[in-house]
Amino acid sequence: MKSTLFILALAAFSGLSLTSAQAGDIETVMKEAMKGNTSLHSKVATGKGTPEDAKKLLAYFKTLPSDSPPEGDSASWKEKTTKLIDAAQGVVDGKPGATKVLQEAGNCKACHSVHKGK
């Protein structure tokens, strides 16, 4: 019985991070999908991620357009987040050159210079 409860608790906890991101939390997406050289984005954009990694990254990115950016206008936010979604979808779909497009779309400075809060 204890092992069953442990497994259920572990399953619930493991889905927590993506569930949080699905709620539209920009900070969670940045932390869990974009931050660092070993991030989910980095793995997928360099071709080192699995198909499941690419799908998870796409799911994170799909939450972004519904949020309001900390700074900057909504049109720019929508444009940048749509590029991220389209690029991740290209990787999921196996389009040639998709990882390069994802690398360009995921340029942190291009987005942060306009939308990152202080």
Biopython code that builds the backbone (N, CA, C, O; Angstrom):
import numpy as np
from Bio.PDB.StructureBuilder import StructureBuilder

atoms = [
    (1, "MET", "N", (0.815, -1.194, 0.000)),
    (1, "MET", "CA", (0.000, 0.000, 0.000)),
    (1, "MET", "C", (0.864, 1.265, 0.000)),
    (1, "MET", "O", (0.578, 2.217, -0.726)),
    (2, "LYS", "N", (1.929, 1.268, 0.825)),
    (2, "LYS", "CA", (2.805, 2.429, 0.875)),
    (2, "LYS", "C", (3.480, 2.661, -0.465)),
    (2, "LYS", "O", (3.632, 3.803, -0.900)),
    (3, "SER", "N", (3.889, 1.568, -1.127)),
    (3, "SER", "CA", (4.560, 1.729, -2.414)),
    (3, "SER", "C", (3.596, 2.282, -3.462)),
    (3, "SER", "O", (4.008, 3.056, -4.326)),
    (4, "THR", "N", (2.346, 1.906, -3.402)),
    (4, "THR", "CA", (1.351, 2.422, -4.335)),
    (4, "THR", "C", (1.159, 3.921, -4.126)),
    (4, "THR", "O", (1.092, 4.685, -5.089)),
    (5, "LEU", "N", (1.071, 4.337, -2.869)),
    (5, "LEU", "CA", (0.936, 5.760, -2.569)),
    (5, "LEU", "C", (2.171, 6.529, -3.014)),
    (5, "LEU", "O", (2.061, 7.636, -3.541)),
    (6, "PHE", "N", (3.339, 5.949, -2.806)),
    (6, "PHE", "CA", (4.578, 6.591, -3.224)),
    (6, "PHE", "C", (4.600, 6.778, -4.739)),
    (6, "PHE", "O", (4.972, 7.844, -5.229)),
    (7, "ILE", "N", (4.206, 5.751, -5.473)),
    (7, "ILE", "CA", (4.199, 5.828, -6.935)),
    (7, "ILE", "C", (3.198, 6.879, -7.402)),
    (7, "ILE", "O", (3.492, 7.651, -8.315)),
    (8, "LEU", "N", (2.029, 6.914, -6.788)),
    (8, "LEU", "CA", (1.038, 7.918, -7.156)),
    (8, "LEU", "C", (1.541, 9.332, -6.855)),
    (8, "LEU", "O", (1.364, 10.247, -7.659)),
    (9, "ALA", "N", (2.157, 9.498, -5.708)),
    (9, "ALA", "CA", (2.699, 10.810, -5.348)),
    (9, "ALA", "C", (3.810, 11.219, -6.305)),
    (9, "ALA", "O", (3.876, 12.376, -6.720)),
    (10, "LEU", "N", (4.675, 10.289, -6.654)),
    (10, "LEU", "CA", (5.761, 10.574, -7.592)),
    (10, "LEU", "C", (5.210, 10.936, -8.960)),
    (10, "LEU", "O", (5.704, 11.870, -9.592)),
    (11, "ALA", "N", (4.221, 10.233, -9.423)),
    (11, "ALA", "CA", (3.600, 10.524, -10.724)),
    (11, "ALA", "C", (2.975, 11.920, -10.714)),
    (11, "ALA", "O", (3.112, 12.677, -11.675)),
    (12, "ALA", "N", (2.295, 12.246, -9.631)),
    (12, "ALA", "CA", (1.674, 13.569, -9.530)),
    (12, "ALA", "C", (2.725, 14.664, -9.494)),
    (12, "ALA", "O", (2.560, 15.700, -10.138)),
    (13, "PHE", "N", (3.800, 14.452, -8.754)),
    (13, "PHE", "CA", (4.858, 15.443, -8.644)),
    (13, "PHE", "C", (5.587, 15.624, -9.963)),
    (13, "PHE", "O", (5.921, 16.751, -10.328)),
    (14, "SER", "N", (5.840, 14.549, -10.682)),
    (14, "SER", "CA", (6.588, 14.647, -11.937)),
    (14, "SER", "C", (5.822, 15.444, -12.981)),
    (14, "SER", "O", (6.445, 16.048, -13.854)),
    (15, "GLY", "N", (4.526, 15.469, -12.926)),
    (15, "GLY", "CA", (3.732, 16.252, -13.852)),
    (15, "GLY", "C", (3.514, 17.677, -13.398)),
    (15, "GLY", "O", (2.936, 18.478, -14.133)),
    (16, "LEU", "N", (3.964, 18.008, -12.206)),
    (16, "LEU", "CA", (3.727, 19.314, -11.624)),
    (16, "LEU", "C", (4.346, 20.442, -12.431)),
    (16, "LEU", "O", (3.704, 21.472, -12.636)),
    (17, "SER", "N", (5.583, 20.271, -12.897)),
    (17, "SER", "CA", (6.250, 21.371, -13.565)),
    (17, "SER", "C", (5.563, 21.736, -14.873)),
    (17, "SER", "O", (5.380, 22.921, -15.150)),
    (18, "LEU", "N", (5.181, 20.767, -15.678)),
    (18, "LEU", "CA", (4.514, 21.080, -16.926)),
    (18, "LEU", "C", (3.117, 21.627, -16.655)),
    (18, "LEU", "O", (2.647, 22.501, -17.384)),
    (19, "THR", "N", (2.454, 21.132, -15.633)),
    (19, "THR", "CA", (1.138, 21.659, -15.285)),
    (19, "THR", "C", (1.262, 23.123, -14.893)),
    (19, "THR", "O", (0.420, 23.940, -15.267)),
    (20, "SER", "N", (2.302, 23.460, -14.145)),
    (20, "SER", "CA", (2.513, 24.852, -13.771)),
    (20, "SER", "C", (2.729, 25.699, -15.003)),
    (20, "SER", "O", (2.184, 26.799, -15.105)),
    (21, "ALA", "N", (3.515, 25.202, -15.940)),
    (21, "ALA", "CA", (3.776, 25.948, -17.163)),
    (21, "ALA", "C", (2.504, 26.093, -17.977)),
    (21, "ALA", "O", (2.285, 27.132, -18.600)),
    (22, "GLN", "N", (1.660, 25.064, -17.982)),
    (22, "GLN", "CA", (0.437, 25.138, -18.748)),
    (22, "GLN", "C", (-0.496, 26.203, -18.188)),
    (22, "GLN", "O", (-1.377, 26.693, -18.894)),
    (23, "ALA", "N", (-0.311, 26.555, -16.944)),
    (23, "ALA", "CA", (-1.133, 27.598, -16.348)),
    (23, "ALA", "C", (-0.714, 28.968, -16.863)),
    (23, "ALA", "O", (-1.371, 29.964, -16.558)),
    (24, "GLY", "N", (0.376, 29.042, -17.646)),
    (24, "GLY", "CA", (0.779, 30.299, -18.248)),
    (24, "GLY", "C", (1.765, 31.077, -17.412)),
    (24, "GLY", "O", (1.665, 32.300, -17.325)),
    (25, "ASP", "N", (2.691, 30.420, -16.810)),
    (25, "ASP", "CA", (3.678, 31.060, -15.963)),
    (25, "ASP", "C", (4.977, 31.244, -16.749)),
    (25, "ASP", "O", (5.733, 30.291, -16.939)),
    (26, "ILE", "N", (5.230, 32.460, -17.200)),
    (26, "ILE", "CA", (6.415, 32.752, -18.009)),
    (26, "ILE", "C", (7.683, 32.348, -17.267)),
    (26, "ILE", "O", (8.585, 31.750, -17.853)),
    (27, "GLU", "N", (7.752, 32.671, -15.990)),
    (27, "GLU", "CA", (8.950, 32.377, -15.201)),
    (27, "GLU", "C", (9.231, 30.872, -15.170)),
    (27, "GLU", "O", (10.385, 30.454, -15.269)),
    (28, "THR", "N", (8.199, 30.076, -15.035)),
    (28, "THR", "CA", (8.376, 28.623, -15.029)),
    (28, "THR", "C", (8.888, 28.129, -16.373)),
    (28, "THR", "O", (9.785, 27.287, -16.425)),
    (29, "VAL", "N", (8.331, 28.641, -17.445)),
    (29, "VAL", "CA", (8.782, 28.242, -18.781)),
    (29, "VAL", "C", (10.252, 28.608, -18.970)),
    (29, "VAL", "O", (11.043, 27.803, -19.462)),
    (30, "MET", "N", (10.605, 29.817, -18.579)),
    (30, "MET", "CA", (12.001, 30.246, -18.743)),
    (30, "MET", "C", (12.938, 29.371, -17.923)),
    (30, "MET", "O", (13.987, 28.949, -18.410)),
    (31, "LYS", "N", (12.559, 29.100, -16.685)),
    (31, "LYS", "CA", (13.407, 28.309, -15.791)),
    (31, "LYS", "C", (13.521, 26.858, -16.253)),
    (31, "LYS", "O", (14.617, 26.298, -16.271)),
    (32, "GLU", "N", (12.408, 26.254, -16.623)),
    (32, "GLU", "CA", (12.409, 24.824, -16.917)),
    (32, "GLU", "C", (12.708, 24.480, -18.371)),
    (32, "GLU", "O", (13.121, 23.360, -18.670)),
    (33, "ALA", "N", (12.504, 25.430, -19.273)),
    (33, "ALA", "CA", (12.702, 25.103, -20.684)),
    (33, "ALA", "C", (13.840, 25.872, -21.345)),
    (33, "ALA", "O", (14.387, 25.415, -22.348)),
    (34, "MET", "N", (14.205, 27.023, -20.805)),
    (34, "MET", "CA", (15.147, 27.883, -21.521)),
    (34, "MET", "C", (16.477, 28.145, -20.812)),
    (34, "MET", "O", (17.467, 28.457, -21.473)),
    (35, "LYS", "N", (16.522, 28.030, -19.519)),
    (35, "LYS", "CA", (17.692, 28.488, -18.767)),
    (35, "LYS", "C", (18.870, 27.513, -18.835)),
    (35, "LYS", "O", (18.743, 26.333, -18.506)),
    (36, "GLY", "N", (19.997, 28.029, -19.265)),
    (36, "GLY", "CA", (21.250, 27.279, -19.210)),
    (36, "GLY", "C", (21.574, 26.472, -20.455)),
    (36, "GLY", "O", (20.729, 26.248, -21.321)),
    (37, "ASN", "N", (22.830, 26.043, -20.514)),
    (37, "ASN", "CA", (23.324, 25.285, -21.659)),
    (37, "ASN", "C", (22.785, 23.864, -21.724)),
    (37, "ASN", "O", (22.892, 23.202, -22.755)),
    (38, "THR", "N", (22.207, 23.398, -20.628)),
    (38, "THR", "CA", (21.654, 22.044, -20.615)),
    (38, "THR", "C", (20.126, 22.072, -20.590)),
    (38, "THR", "O", (19.482, 21.076, -20.261)),
    (39, "SER", "N", (19.563, 23.213, -20.937)),
    (39, "SER", "CA", (18.110, 23.367, -20.909)),
    (39, "SER", "C", (17.442, 22.488, -21.953)),
    (39, "SER", "O", (18.086, 21.969, -22.864)),
    (40, "LEU", "N", (16.162, 22.340, -21.799)),
    (40, "LEU", "CA", (15.357, 21.595, -22.761)),
    (40, "LEU", "C", (15.489, 22.232, -24.146)),
    (40, "LEU", "O", (15.661, 21.530, -25.142)),
    (41, "HIS", "N", (15.408, 23.550, -24.204)),
    (41, "HIS", "CA", (15.562, 24.254, -25.485)),
    (41, "HIS", "C", (16.922, 23.968, -26.094)),
    (41, "HIS", "O", (17.014, 23.672, -27.286)),
    (42, "SER", "N", (17.968, 24.048, -25.306)),
    (42, "SER", "CA", (19.317, 23.809, -25.809)),
    (42, "SER", "C", (19.464, 22.396, -26.361)),
    (42, "SER", "O", (20.036, 22.198, -27.433)),
    (43, "LYS", "N", (18.949, 21.423, -25.629)),
    (43, "LYS", "CA", (19.024, 20.031, -26.101)),
    (43, "LYS", "C", (18.303, 19.861, -27.428)),
    (43, "LYS", "O", (18.841, 19.264, -28.360)),
    (44, "VAL", "N", (17.095, 20.380, -27.514)),
    (44, "VAL", "CA", (16.299, 20.206, -28.728)),
    (44, "VAL", "C", (16.896, 21.002, -29.891)),
    (44, "VAL", "O", (16.975, 20.499, -31.012)),
    (45, "ALA", "N", (17.313, 22.234, -29.627)),
    (45, "ALA", "CA", (17.833, 23.101, -30.687)),
    (45, "ALA", "C", (19.176, 22.629, -31.253)),
    (45, "ALA", "O", (19.542, 22.989, -32.372)),
    (46, "THR", "N", (19.899, 21.830, -30.484)),
    (46, "THR", "CA", (21.178, 21.303, -30.976)),
    (46, "THR", "C", (21.040, 19.886, -31.512)),
    (46, "THR", "O", (22.032, 19.262, -31.888)),
    (47, "GLY", "N", (19.826, 19.384, -31.549)),
    (47, "GLY", "CA", (19.582, 18.047, -32.079)),
    (47, "GLY", "C", (19.902, 16.928, -31.111)),
    (47, "GLY", "O", (19.942, 15.762, -31.502)),
    (48, "LYS", "N", (20.131, 17.268, -29.843)),
    (48, "LYS", "CA", (20.473, 16.262, -28.836)),
    (48, "LYS", "C", (19.268, 15.803, -28.021)),
    (48, "LYS", "O", (19.376, 14.880, -27.213)),
    (49, "GLY", "N", (18.140, 16.437, -28.229)),
    (49, "GLY", "CA", (16.936, 16.071, -27.496)),
    (49, "GLY", "C", (16.194, 14.930, -28.171)),
    (49, "GLY", "O", (16.389, 14.655, -29.355)),
    (50, "THR", "N", (15.359, 14.283, -27.415)),
    (50, "THR", "CA", (14.529, 13.196, -27.932)),
    (50, "THR", "C", (13.257, 13.781, -28.557)),
    (50, "THR", "O", (12.958, 14.958, -28.357)),
    (51, "PRO", "N", (12.517, 12.979, -29.302)),
    (51, "PRO", "CA", (11.226, 13.468, -29.796)),
    (51, "PRO", "C", (10.298, 13.891, -28.655)),
    (51, "PRO", "O", (9.511, 14.825, -28.805)),
    (52, "GLU", "N", (10.392, 13.208, -27.529)),
    (52, "GLU", "CA", (9.578, 13.585, -26.365)),
    (52, "GLU", "C", (10.010, 14.943, -25.818)),
    (52, "GLU", "O", (9.174, 15.739, -25.388)),
    (53, "ASP", "N", (11.327, 15.208, -25.835)),
    (53, "ASP", "CA", (11.821, 16.521, -25.407)),
    (53, "ASP", "C", (11.247, 17.620, -26.297)),
    (53, "ASP", "O", (10.817, 18.662, -25.803)),
    (54, "ALA", "N", (11.242, 17.391, -27.591)),
    (54, "ALA", "CA", (10.721, 18.384, -28.536)),
    (54, "ALA", "C", (9.235, 18.646, -28.294)),
    (54, "ALA", "O", (8.785, 19.790, -28.354)),
    (55, "LYS", "N", (8.485, 17.597, -28.023)),
    (55, "LYS", "CA", (7.055, 17.758, -27.750)),
    (55, "LYS", "C", (6.820, 18.513, -26.442)),
    (55, "LYS", "O", (5.911, 19.339, -26.348)),
    (56, "LYS", "N", (7.634, 18.226, -25.451)),
    (56, "LYS", "CA", (7.510, 18.914, -24.165)),
    (56, "LYS", "C", (7.847, 20.398, -24.328)),
    (56, "LYS", "O", (7.164, 21.259, -23.774)),
    (57, "LEU", "N", (8.902, 20.692, -25.089)),
    (57, "LEU", "CA", (9.281, 22.074, -25.339)),
    (57, "LEU", "C", (8.150, 22.813, -26.057)),
    (57, "LEU", "O", (7.816, 23.945, -25.707)),
    (58, "LEU", "N", (7.577, 22.169, -27.049)),
    (58, "LEU", "CA", (6.449, 22.759, -27.775)),
    (58, "LEU", "C", (5.290, 23.058, -26.818)),
    (58, "LEU", "O", (4.661, 24.112, -26.910)),
    (59, "ALA", "N", (5.015, 22.140, -25.913)),
    (59, "ALA", "CA", (3.932, 22.355, -24.938)),
    (59, "ALA", "C", (4.226, 23.569, -24.056)),
    (59, "ALA", "O", (3.331, 24.368, -23.781)),
    (60, "TYR", "N", (5.462, 23.706, -23.618)),
    (60, "TYR", "CA", (5.835, 24.893, -22.832)),
    (60, "TYR", "C", (5.605, 26.160, -23.652)),
    (60, "TYR", "O", (4.983, 27.109, -23.175)),
    (61, "PHE", "N", (6.108, 26.172, -24.883)),
    (61, "PHE", "CA", (6.005, 27.371, -25.712)),
    (61, "PHE", "C", (4.556, 27.746, -26.006)),
    (61, "PHE", "O", (4.230, 28.929, -26.108)),
    (62, "LYS", "N", (3.699, 26.766, -26.141)),
    (62, "LYS", "CA", (2.297, 27.045, -26.450)),
    (62, "LYS", "C", (1.583, 27.791, -25.328)),
    (62, "LYS", "O", (0.520, 28.370, -25.550)),
    (63, "THR", "N", (2.153, 27.782, -24.131)),
    (63, "THR", "CA", (1.535, 28.505, -23.015)),
    (63, "THR", "C", (1.863, 29.993, -23.041)),
    (63, "THR", "O", (1.156, 30.788, -22.421)),
    (64, "LEU", "N", (2.915, 30.384, -23.742)),
    (64, "LEU", "CA", (3.406, 31.757, -23.661)),
    (64, "LEU", "C", (2.499, 32.827, -24.268)),
    (64, "LEU", "O", (2.329, 33.870, -23.637)),
    (65, "PRO", "N", (1.905, 32.639, -25.448)),
    (65, "PRO", "CA", (1.122, 33.733, -26.034)),
    (65, "PRO", "C", (-0.058, 34.199, -25.194)),
    (65, "PRO", "O", (-0.481, 35.349, -25.313)),
    (66, "SER", "N", (-0.587, 33.343, -24.362)),
    (66, "SER", "CA", (-1.746, 33.740, -23.549)),
    (66, "SER", "C", (-1.356, 34.618, -22.365)),
    (66, "SER", "O", (-2.218, 35.224, -21.728)),
    (67, "ASP", "N", (-0.066, 34.688, -22.069)),
    (67, "ASP", "CA", (0.413, 35.548, -20.984)),
    (67, "ASP", "C", (0.704, 36.948, -21.501)),
    (67, "ASP", "O", (0.880, 37.163, -22.700)),
    (68, "SER", "N", (0.749, 37.878, -20.588)),
    (68, "SER", "CA", (1.180, 39.236, -20.916)),
    (68, "SER", "C", (2.640, 39.358, -20.521)),
    (68, "SER", "O", (3.025, 38.914, -19.439)),
    (69, "PRO", "N", (3.455, 39.947, -21.373)),
    (69, "PRO", "CA", (4.867, 40.095, -21.031)),
    (69, "PRO", "C", (5.047, 41.110, -19.903)),
    (69, "PRO", "O", (4.236, 42.022, -19.750)),
    (70, "PRO", "N", (6.118, 40.949, -19.108)),
    (70, "PRO", "CA", (6.376, 41.914, -18.042)),
    (70, "PRO", "C", (6.569, 43.335, -18.561)),
    (70, "PRO", "O", (6.207, 44.300, -17.889)),
    (71, "GLU", "N", (7.144, 43.461, -19.765)),
    (71, "GLU", "CA", (7.356, 44.758, -20.411)),
    (71, "GLU", "C", (7.095, 44.604, -21.898)),
    (71, "GLU", "O", (7.013, 43.485, -22.404)),
    (72, "GLY", "N", (6.966, 45.711, -22.592)),
    (72, "GLY", "CA", (6.809, 45.683, -24.036)),
    (72, "GLY", "C", (5.364, 45.490, -24.452)),
    (72, "GLY", "O", (4.476, 45.262, -23.631)),
    (73, "ASP", "N", (5.159, 45.588, -25.765)),
    (73, "ASP", "CA", (3.780, 45.514, -26.255)),
    (73, "ASP", "C", (3.361, 44.098, -26.630)),
    (73, "ASP", "O", (4.188, 43.222, -26.880)),
    (74, "SER", "N", (2.066, 43.913, -26.659)),
    (74, "SER", "CA", (1.482, 42.601, -26.913)),
    (74, "SER", "C", (1.771, 42.090, -28.318)),
    (74, "SER", "O", (1.945, 40.886, -28.507)),
    (75, "ALA", "N", (1.826, 42.972, -29.302)),
    (75, "ALA", "CA", (2.070, 42.546, -30.682)),
    (75, "ALA", "C", (3.460, 41.924, -30.819)),
    (75, "ALA", "O", (3.627, 40.891, -31.469)),
    (76, "SER", "N", (4.436, 42.552, -30.211)),
    (76, "SER", "CA", (5.799, 42.014, -30.247)),
    (76, "SER", "C", (5.870, 40.672, -29.518)),
    (76, "SER", "O", (6.515, 39.735, -29.989)),
    (77, "TRP", "N", (5.207, 40.589, -28.375)),
    (77, "TRP", "CA", (5.174, 39.350, -27.590)),
    (77, "TRP", "C", (4.558, 38.220, -28.401)),
    (77, "TRP", "O", (5.091, 37.112, -28.449)),
    (78, "LYS", "N", (3.436, 38.511, -29.034)),
    (78, "LYS", "CA", (2.755, 37.499, -29.838)),
    (78, "LYS", "C", (3.643, 37.047, -30.997)),
    (78, "LYS", "O", (3.717, 35.855, -31.294)),
    (79, "GLU", "N", (4.311, 37.989, -31.648)),
    (79, "GLU", "CA", (5.200, 37.656, -32.765)),
    (79, "GLU", "C", (6.333, 36.742, -32.310)),
    (79, "GLU", "O", (6.611, 35.733, -32.958)),
    (80, "LYS", "N", (6.983, 37.082, -31.217)),
    (80, "LYS", "CA", (8.129, 36.304, -30.733)),
    (80, "LYS", "C", (7.707, 34.919, -30.228)),
    (80, "LYS", "O", (8.378, 33.923, -30.496)),
    (81, "THR", "N", (6.612, 34.868, -29.510)),
    (81, "THR", "CA", (6.174, 33.566, -28.990)),
    (81, "THR", "C", (5.642, 32.677, -30.111)),
    (81, "THR", "O", (5.795, 31.456, -30.056)),
    (82, "THR", "N", (5.029, 33.266, -31.110)),
    (82, "THR", "CA", (4.566, 32.488, -32.261)),
    (82, "THR", "C", (5.744, 31.904, -33.022)),
    (82, "THR", "O", (5.674, 30.771, -33.499)),
    (83, "LYS", "N", (6.828, 32.665, -33.140)),
    (83, "LYS", "CA", (8.037, 32.145, -33.795)),
    (83, "LYS", "C", (8.603, 30.958, -33.016)),
    (83, "LYS", "O", (9.048, 29.978, -33.612)),
    (84, "LEU", "N", (8.585, 31.045, -31.697)),
    (84, "LEU", "CA", (9.054, 29.924, -30.877)),
    (84, "LEU", "C", (8.192, 28.688, -31.091)),
    (84, "LEU", "O", (8.705, 27.581, -31.254)),
    (85, "ILE", "N", (6.895, 28.883, -31.090)),
    (85, "ILE", "CA", (5.968, 27.760, -31.292)),
    (85, "ILE", "C", (6.179, 27.138, -32.663)),
    (85, "ILE", "O", (6.294, 25.919, -32.784)),
    (86, "ASP", "N", (6.230, 27.966, -33.690)),
    (86, "ASP", "CA", (6.405, 27.460, -35.052)),
    (86, "ASP", "C", (7.731, 26.715, -35.203)),
    (86, "ASP", "O", (7.799, 25.678, -35.863)),
    (87, "ALA", "N", (8.781, 27.254, -34.586)),
    (87, "ALA", "CA", (10.093, 26.612, -34.673)),
    (87, "ALA", "C", (10.089, 25.262, -33.962)),
    (87, "ALA", "O", (10.616, 24.282, -34.489)),
    (88, "ALA", "N", (9.499, 25.205, -32.772)),
    (88, "ALA", "CA", (9.426, 23.940, -32.035)),
    (88, "ALA", "C", (8.551, 22.938, -32.780)),
    (88, "ALA", "O", (8.850, 21.744, -32.800)),
    (89, "GLN", "N", (7.476, 23.417, -33.388)),
    (89, "GLN", "CA", (6.608, 22.530, -34.170)),
    (89, "GLN", "C", (7.376, 21.945, -35.351)),
    (89, "GLN", "O", (7.180, 20.785, -35.713)),
    (90, "GLY", "N", (8.251, 22.751, -35.947)),
    (90, "GLY", "CA", (9.079, 22.263, -37.046)),
    (90, "GLY", "C", (9.981, 21.121, -36.624)),
    (90, "GLY", "O", (10.175, 20.168, -37.378)),
    (91, "VAL", "N", (10.533, 21.211, -35.424)),
    (91, "VAL", "CA", (11.375, 20.122, -34.910)),
    (91, "VAL", "C", (10.521, 18.889, -34.668)),
    (91, "VAL", "O", (10.900, 17.783, -35.053)),
    (92, "VAL", "N", (9.378, 19.072, -34.034)),
    (92, "VAL", "CA", (8.475, 17.943, -33.773)),
    (92, "VAL", "C", (8.096, 17.258, -35.085)),
    (92, "VAL", "O", (8.023, 16.031, -35.155)),
    (93, "ASP", "N", (7.854, 18.065, -36.125)),
    (93, "ASP", "CA", (7.445, 17.529, -37.419)),
    (93, "ASP", "C", (8.607, 16.986, -38.244)),
    (93, "ASP", "O", (8.395, 16.384, -39.297)),
    (94, "GLY", "N", (9.840, 17.198, -37.767)),
    (94, "GLY", "CA", (11.019, 16.697, -38.473)),
    (94, "GLY", "C", (11.373, 17.471, -39.733)),
    (94, "GLY", "O", (11.948, 16.908, -40.665)),
    (95, "LYS", "N", (11.040, 18.745, -39.772)),
    (95, "LYS", "CA", (11.347, 19.564, -40.946)),
    (95, "LYS", "C", (12.856, 19.786, -41.052)),
    (95, "LYS", "O", (13.523, 20.000, -40.040)),
    (96, "PRO", "N", (13.397, 19.737, -42.271)),
    (96, "PRO", "CA", (14.826, 20.004, -42.467)),
    (96, "PRO", "C", (15.182, 21.416, -41.992)),
    (96, "PRO", "O", (14.453, 22.368, -42.270)),
    (97, "GLY", "N", (16.285, 21.547, -41.286)),
    (97, "GLY", "CA", (16.756, 22.833, -40.798)),
    (97, "GLY", "C", (15.995, 23.376, -39.608)),
    (97, "GLY", "O", (16.227, 24.512, -39.195)),
    (98, "ALA", "N", (15.095, 22.592, -39.052)),
    (98, "ALA", "CA", (14.240, 23.082, -37.961)),
    (98, "ALA", "C", (15.033, 23.431, -36.706)),
    (98, "ALA", "O", (14.666, 24.362, -35.990)),
    (99, "THR", "N", (16.103, 22.709, -36.427)),
    (99, "THR", "CA", (16.861, 23.022, -35.206)),
    (99, "THR", "C", (17.529, 24.391, -35.329)),
    (99, "THR", "O", (17.619, 25.125, -34.345)),
    (100, "LYS", "N", (17.989, 24.734, -36.509)),
    (100, "LYS", "CA", (18.601, 26.061, -36.717)),
    (100, "LYS", "C", (17.552, 27.160, -36.528)),
    (100, "LYS", "O", (17.827, 28.186, -35.905)),
    (101, "VAL", "N", (16.364, 26.943, -37.061)),
    (101, "VAL", "CA", (15.274, 27.908, -36.892)),
    (101, "VAL", "C", (14.938, 28.046, -35.402)),
    (101, "VAL", "O", (14.683, 29.152, -34.925)),
    (102, "LEU", "N", (14.937, 26.938, -34.673)),
    (102, "LEU", "CA", (14.654, 26.968, -33.242)),
    (102, "LEU", "C", (15.740, 27.718, -32.479)),
    (102, "LEU", "O", (15.444, 28.456, -31.540)),
    (103, "GLN", "N", (16.986, 27.534, -32.875)),
    (103, "GLN", "CA", (18.080, 28.273, -32.232)),
    (103, "GLN", "C", (17.881, 29.778, -32.399)),
    (103, "GLN", "O", (18.051, 30.543, -31.449)),
    (104, "GLU", "N", (17.522, 30.191, -33.601)),
    (104, "GLU", "CA", (17.324, 31.615, -33.874)),
    (104, "GLU", "C", (16.094, 32.157, -33.136)),
    (104, "GLU", "O", (16.139, 33.253, -32.578)),
    (105, "ALA", "N", (15.013, 31.404, -33.133)),
    (105, "ALA", "CA", (13.781, 31.847, -32.469)),
    (105, "ALA", "C", (13.964, 31.942, -30.961)),
    (105, "ALA", "O", (13.312, 32.751, -30.301)),
    (106, "GLY", "N", (14.856, 31.113, -30.414)),
    (106, "GLY", "CA", (15.082, 31.079, -28.973)),
    (106, "GLY", "C", (16.191, 31.996, -28.511)),
    (106, "GLY", "O", (16.757, 31.785, -27.438)),
    (107, "ASN", "N", (16.515, 33.003, -29.290)),
    (107, "ASN", "CA", (17.554, 33.969, -28.926)),
    (107, "ASN", "C", (17.077, 34.766, -27.705)),
    (107, "ASN", "O", (16.188, 35.611, -27.805)),
    (108, "CYS", "N", (17.675, 34.482, -26.583)),
    (108, "CYS", "CA", (17.236, 35.087, -25.316)),
    (108, "CYS", "C", (17.289, 36.610, -25.349)),
    (108, "CYS", "O", (16.335, 37.276, -24.945)),
    (109, "LYS", "N", (18.393, 37.157, -25.824)),
    (109, "LYS", "CA", (18.574, 38.607, -25.778)),
    (109, "LYS", "C", (17.532, 39.331, -26.622)),
    (109, "LYS", "O", (17.059, 40.399, -26.234)),
    (110, "ALA", "N", (17.173, 38.768, -27.762)),
    (110, "ALA", "CA", (16.190, 39.421, -28.630)),
    (110, "ALA", "C", (14.857, 39.613, -27.919)),
    (110, "ALA", "O", (14.190, 40.631, -28.103)),
    (111, "CYS", "N", (14.477, 38.653, -27.124)),
    (111, "CYS", "CA", (13.215, 38.760, -26.404)),
    (111, "CYS", "C", (13.379, 39.540, -25.100)),
    (111, "CYS", "O", (12.558, 40.399, -24.780)),
    (112, "HIS", "N", (14.427, 39.242, -24.359)),
    (112, "HIS", "CA", (14.610, 39.885, -23.059)),
    (112, "HIS", "C", (14.820, 41.385, -23.183)),
    (112, "HIS", "O", (14.386, 42.134, -22.308)),
    (113, "SER", "N", (15.476, 41.846, -24.245)),
    (113, "SER", "CA", (15.733, 43.289, -24.379)),
    (113, "SER", "C", (14.420, 44.074, -24.514)),
    (113, "SER", "O", (14.371, 45.268, -24.219)),
    (114, "VAL", "N", (13.373, 43.401, -24.955)),
    (114, "VAL", "CA", (12.088, 44.074, -25.158)),
    (114, "VAL", "C", (11.070, 43.742, -24.055)),
    (114, "VAL", "O", (10.274, 44.594, -23.659)),
    (115, "HIS", "N", (11.106, 42.486, -23.562)),
    (115, "HIS", "CA", (10.007, 42.019, -22.710)),
    (115, "HIS", "C", (10.350, 41.634, -21.280)),
    (115, "HIS", "O", (9.434, 41.474, -20.473)),
    (116, "LYS", "N", (11.588, 41.481, -20.932)),
    (116, "LYS", "CA", (11.906, 41.027, -19.580)),
    (116, "LYS", "C", (11.698, 42.153, -18.573)),
    (116, "LYS", "O", (12.155, 43.280, -18.765)),
    (117, "GLY", "N", (11.003, 41.820, -17.509)),
    (117, "GLY", "CA", (10.780, 42.795, -16.443)),
    (117, "GLY", "C", (12.054, 43.027, -15.650)),
    (117, "GLY", "O", (13.020, 42.273, -15.764)),
    (118, "LYS", "N", (12.043, 44.033, -14.881)),
    (118, "LYS", "CA", (13.230, 44.398, -14.099)),
    (118, "LYS", "C", (13.397, 43.546, -12.880)),
    (118, "LYS", "O", (14.348, 43.732, -12.122)),
]
sb = StructureBuilder()
sb.init_structure("model")
sb.init_model(0)
sb.init_chain("A")
sb.init_seg("    ")
for serial, (resi, resn, name, xyz) in enumerate(atoms, 1):
    if name == "N":
        sb.init_residue(resn, " ", resi, " ")
    sb.init_atom(name, np.array(xyz, "f"), 0.0, 1.0, " ", f" {name:<3s}", serial, name[0])
structure = sb.get_structure()
